[in-house]
Amino acid sequence: MLKQFFIICSGADTDILKECSIGEQNKYAGIGATVFFTAVMATIAASYALYTVFDTLYSAIFFGLIWGLLIFNLDRYIVSTIKKRDSIIDEILQATPRLLLAIIIAVVISKPLELKIFEKEINQVLLEQKNDLTLANQNQIAEQFTPRITELQNDIVALQTEIDTKETEVNTLYDTYISEAEGTAGTQLLGKGPVYKEKREKHDAALADLQQLKTDNKVKIASIETEIKSLQDTQKSDVETSQPVIDNFDGLMARVNALGTLPWLPSFFIFLLFLAIETSPIFAKLLSPKGEFDFRLQDQETTIKTWVTQKVNERKLLLKTDNEVNNKVYNDIADEEEVINYKHKKARELMQLQADAFFKNQKGAL
């Protein structure tokens, strides 16, 4: 039962193979088993690759089975269309496009399995890339807000500097009127004279201005700090919003690119393994000698070809002979007077009918 199934997988003519030896049947059963297990590997590879895309098990398995059946059909077609020839050159030319197709299939099958085999290494590469992307994303977002925040912070510093400058001025005026009162500066007269009073009033006015300045700048600084806080919150929100995009940076294309950054030799060996599996049925047919099945198949094909060629040639000869006979018959009766008179009679009747029909049409039009 299993042997018969693998023979069907090989694409061989089962009716012809039944009449062949056991060894010949085993050879094609082996070829069919290779085709079948290649399709199984393709199903597993495609299911894993599609799982990384859809992230749904049932969808991945469903489309993986469809892909496996497609690969099975292609492999079966490739193997079944390679026939043994009398010339090795003809066989190689016949197998070349099929080998190219087998290489393409091997690449498609091996790549998803490489992703699974090197999953840990790929995850490490993706983690490093995500970290780099996170830093780059934060820097890019910061570039949108940092200039404005810096400008606002400079405004706060300017307002605070204005207060400090005014405080220094007030303190200087305070020292001036105190020194005037003590007689250590100014008029150097001890006591609170007119000059002292003038300097004291000037200090008091500056102090009032300082208090007003502090009140006004405090309101301005609070407003600027509120704007800075709003900008910082917006910046943080933008980072948090964009972070899930970076966290989900582990799709199929990202993993393939990450695989490309790893050493190529292990991936190359895996590709060679699947290439050997995919091309083994083709090379098996190319390297194996012409067997009993090939002779029986050639006998069947040549029999049909000969029969069809014979039928075509017979039809061509029949047509040629019939034309020659018809030409001879028409040439013989062309000069007979009875035929000529009959033709004259029918031609006269036809012309009369045409004239009557023309007259009727003209009369109806008038």
C-alpha positions in Angstrom: 0.0 0.0 0.0 2.8 2.4 1.0 4.9 1.4 -1.9 2.0 2.0 -4.3 1.4 5.4 -2.8 5.1 6.4 -3.3 4.9 5.1 -6.9 2.0 7.4 -7.5 4.0 10.2 -6.0 6.8 9.6 -8.5 4.5 10.4 -11.4 5.3 7.1 -13.2 2.8 5.2 -15.3 1.4 2.7 -12.9 0.0 0.4 -15.6 3.4 0.1 -17.2 5.2 -0.2 -13.9 3.0 -3.1 -12.8 4.5 -5.2 -15.6 8.1 -4.3 -14.6 10.3 -6.1 -12.1 10.3 -5.5 -8.4 13.6 -3.7 -8.5 12.3 -1.2 -11.1 9.2 -0.6 -8.9 11.4 -0.1 -5.9 13.4 2.5 -7.8 10.4 4.6 -8.6 9.0 4.1 -5.1 12.2 5.6 -3.8 11.9 8.6 -6.1 8.3 9.1 -5.1 9.2 9.0 -1.4 11.8 11.7 -2.0 9.1 13.8 -3.7 6.6 13.2 -0.9 9.0 14.0 2.0 10.2 17.1 0.1 6.6 18.3 0.1 6.3 17.5 3.8 9.4 19.7 4.5 7.9 22.4 2.3 4.7 22.3 4.3 6.5 22.6 7.6 8.7 25.4 6.3 5.8 27.4 4.8 3.7 26.9 7.9 6.4 28.4 10.1 7.0 31.3 7.7 3.3 32.1 7.5 3.0 31.8 11.3 5.5 34.7 11.6 3.3 36.7 9.3 -0.3 35.9 10.4 0.6 34.9 14.0 -2.3 32.4 13.8 -1.7 28.7 14.0 -4.7 27.5 11.9 -4.2 30.0 9.1 -0.5 29.1 9.0 -1.2 25.4 8.8 -3.9 25.8 6.1 -1.8 27.9 3.8 1.2 25.8 4.6 -0.7 22.7 3.4 -1.6 24.5 0.2 2.1 25.4 -0.4 3.2 21.9 0.3 0.7 20.5 -2.3 2.0 23.0 -4.8 5.6 21.9 -4.2 4.5 18.3 -4.4 2.8 18.9 -7.7 5.8 20.7 -9.1 8.3 18.1 -8.0 6.1 15.3 -9.3 5.8 17.1 -12.6 9.5 17.7 -12.8 10.4 14.0 -12.2 7.7 12.6 -14.4 8.7 14.7 -17.4 12.3 13.6 -17.4 12.7 10.7 -19.7 15.7 8.6 -20.5 17.2 9.4 -23.9 19.8 7.8 -26.1 22.2 10.7 -25.6 23.4 12.0 -22.3 23.6 15.5 -23.7 19.9 15.4 -24.6 19.1 14.3 -21.0 21.2 17.1 -19.5 19.5 19.7 -21.8 16.2 18.3 -20.9 16.9 18.4 -17.1 18.5 21.9 -17.1 15.4 24.0 -16.7 14.0 21.5 -14.2 17.2 21.8 -12.2 16.9 25.6 -12.1 13.3 25.2 -10.9 14.5 22.7 -8.2 17.1 25.2 -7.0 14.5 27.9 -6.6 12.2 25.5 -4.7 15.1 24.5 -2.5 15.8 28.2 -1.6 12.1 28.8 -0.8 11.9 25.7 1.4 15.2 26.1 3.2 14.9 29.8 4.2 12.0 29.4 6.7 13.6 26.4 8.3 16.9 28.4 8.6 14.8 31.1 10.4 13.6 28.5 12.9 16.9 26.7 13.4 18.8 30.0 14.1 15.8 31.6 16.0 17.8 32.3 19.2 20.6 34.1 17.2 18.1 36.0 15.2 16.3 37.1 18.3 19.6 38.5 19.7 20.2 40.4 16.5 16.6 41.7 16.5 17.0 42.8 20.2 20.1 44.8 19.3 18.3 46.3 16.3 15.3 47.2 18.5 17.5 48.9 21.0 19.2 50.9 18.3 15.8 51.8 16.8 14.5 52.8 20.3 17.4 55.2 20.8 17.1 56.6 17.3 13.4 57.1 17.7 13.8 58.9 21.0 16.5 61.1 19.5 14.3 61.9 16.5 11.3 62.8 18.6 13.5 64.8 21.0 14.8 66.8 18.0 11.2 68.0 17.5 10.8 69.3 21.1 14.3 70.0 22.4 14.8 73.4 20.6 11.5 74.8 21.9 12.1 73.4 25.4 15.6 74.9 25.4 14.3 78.2 24.3 11.7 78.2 27.1 14.3 77.3 29.7 16.5 80.1 28.4 13.5 82.4 28.9 13.2 81.2 32.5 16.9 81.9 33.1 16.5 85.3 31.5 13.6 86.1 33.9 15.5 84.8 36.9 18.5 86.8 35.8 16.4 89.9 35.6 15.2 89.3 39.2 18.8 88.7 40.4 20.0 91.9 38.7 17.2 93.9 40.3 18.0 92.3 43.7 21.7 93.3 43.3 20.6 96.8 42.5 18.3 96.9 45.5 21.0 95.6 47.8 23.4 98.2 46.4 20.9 100.9 47.2 20.4 99.5 50.7 24.1 99.5 51.3 24.3 103.1 50.0 21.6 104.5 52.3 22.9 102.6 55.3 26.4 103.9 54.7 25.0 107.4 54.4 23.3 107.0 57.8 26.4 105.6 59.4 28.5 108.4 57.8 30.9 106.0 56.2 30.1 107.0 52.6 28.4 109.8 50.6 28.3 113.0 52.7 30.1 111.2 55.6 27.7 112.9 58.0 26.4 110.7 60.8 22.6 110.6 61.0 19.5 110.5 58.8 19.7 113.7 56.9 18.1 114.8 53.6 20.6 112.8 51.5 19.8 109.7 53.6 16.1 110.3 53.0 16.6 110.6 49.3 18.6 107.4 49.1 16.2 105.6 51.3 13.3 106.6 49.1 15.2 105.5 46.0 15.9 102.1 47.7 12.3 101.7 48.7 11.1 102.5 45.2 13.6 99.9 43.8 12.5 97.4 46.4 8.8 97.9 45.4 9.8 97.4 41.8 11.7 94.2 42.8 8.6 92.8 44.5 6.5 93.6 41.5 9.1 92.1 39.2 9.2 89.0 41.3 5.4 88.7 41.2 5.2 89.3 37.4 8.2 87.0 36.6 6.8 84.3 38.9 3.6 84.2 36.9 5.6 84.2 33.6 8.0 81.4 34.9 5.0 79.3 36.0 3.4 79.7 32.6 6.6 78.8 30.8 7.1 75.8 33.1 3.6 74.6 32.3 4.3 74.8 28.6 7.6 72.9 29.1 5.7 70.3 31.1 3.2 70.0 28.3 5.9 69.6 25.7 7.7 67.0 27.8 4.4 65.1 28.2 3.7 65.2 24.5 7.3 64.0 23.8 6.9 61.1 26.2 3.5 60.3 24.7 5.0 60.2 21.2 7.7 57.9 22.4 5.2 55.6 24.1 3.0 55.6 21.0 5.8 54.7 18.6 7.4 52.1 20.8 4.9 49.3 20.0 5.9 49.6 16.4 9.5 49.0 17.3 8.6 46.2 19.7 6.7 44.4 16.8 9.8 44.7 14.6 10.2 40.9 14.3 8.2 40.1 11.1 9.3 37.8 8.3 11.4 40.4 6.4 13.1 41.6 9.7 14.0 38.0 10.5 15.4 37.4 7.0 17.5 40.5 7.2 18.7 39.5 10.6 19.6 36.1 9.3 21.7 37.8 6.6 23.8 39.5 9.3 24.8 36.1 10.7 27.7 34.0 9.3 26.7 32.6 5.9 28.3 29.2 6.1 25.8 27.4 8.4 22.9 28.7 6.3 24.7 27.7 3.1 25.1 24.1 4.4 21.4 23.9 5.2 20.6 25.3 1.7 22.9 22.6 0.2 21.0 19.9 2.2 17.6 20.9 0.8 19.1 21.4 -2.7 20.4 17.8 -2.5 17.0 16.6 -1.3 15.1 18.6 -4.0 17.4 17.6 -6.9 18.0 14.0 -5.8 15.1 12.5 -7.8 16.3 14.4 -10.9 19.9 13.1 -10.6 18.6 9.6 -9.7 16.8 9.5 -13.1 19.8 11.1 -14.9 22.4 8.7 -13.4 20.4 5.5 -13.5 20.7 3.4 -16.6 17.8 2.9 -19.0 15.6 0.4 -17.2 12.7 -1.8 -18.0 10.2 0.9 -17.4 11.9 3.3 -19.8 12.0 0.7 -22.6 8.3 -0.2 -22.1 7.4 3.5 -22.0 9.4 4.2 -25.1 7.8 1.2 -26.8 4.3 2.6 -26.0 5.2 6.1 -27.1 6.8 5.0 -30.3 3.8 2.8 -31.1 1.4 5.6 -30.7 3.7 8.0 -32.6 4.1 5.5 -35.5 0.4 4.9 -35.6 -0.4 8.6 -35.6 2.2 9.3 -38.3 0.8 6.5 -40.4 -2.8 7.9 -40.1 -1.6 11.4 -41.0 0.3 10.1 -44.1 -2.7 8.1 -45.2 -5.0 11.1 -44.9 -2.5 13.2 -46.9 -2.3 10.5 -49.6 -6.1 10.1 -49.7 -6.6 13.8 -50.1 -4.0 14.0 -52.9 -5.6 11.0 -54.7 -9.1 12.4 -54.3 -8.0 15.8 -55.8 -6.3 14.1 -58.7 -9.5 12.0 -59.4 -11.7 15.1 -59.2 -9.5 17.1 -61.5 -9.5 14.3 -64.1 -13.3 13.8 -63.9 -14.0 17.5 -64.3 -11.6 17.8 -67.2 -13.3 14.8 -68.9 -16.9 16.2 -68.7 -15.9 19.9 -69.3 -16.3 19.5 -73.1 -19.5 17.5 -73.2 -22.3 19.3 -75.0 -25.1 18.0 -72.7 -23.4 19.6 -69.7 -22.9 22.9 -71.5 -26.6 23.1 -72.5 -27.7 22.3 -69.0 -25.5 25.0 -67.6 -26.9 27.5 -70.2 -30.5 26.5 -69.2 -29.8 27.0 -65.4 -27.9 30.3 -66.0 -30.9 31.7 -68.1 -33.3 30.7 -65.3 -31.1 32.3 -62.7 -30.9 35.6 -64.7 -34.7 35.7 -65.1 -35.2 35.2 -61.4 -32.7 38.0 -60.7 -34.5 40.3 -63.1 -37.9 39.6 -61.6 -36.6 40.2 -58.1 -35.0 43.5 -59.2 -38.3 44.7 -60.8 -40.3 43.8 -57.8 -37.9 45.8 -55.5 -38.0 48.8 -57.8 -41.8 48.7 -58.0 -42.1 48.5 -54.2 -39.8 51.5 -53.8 -41.9 53.7 -56.2 
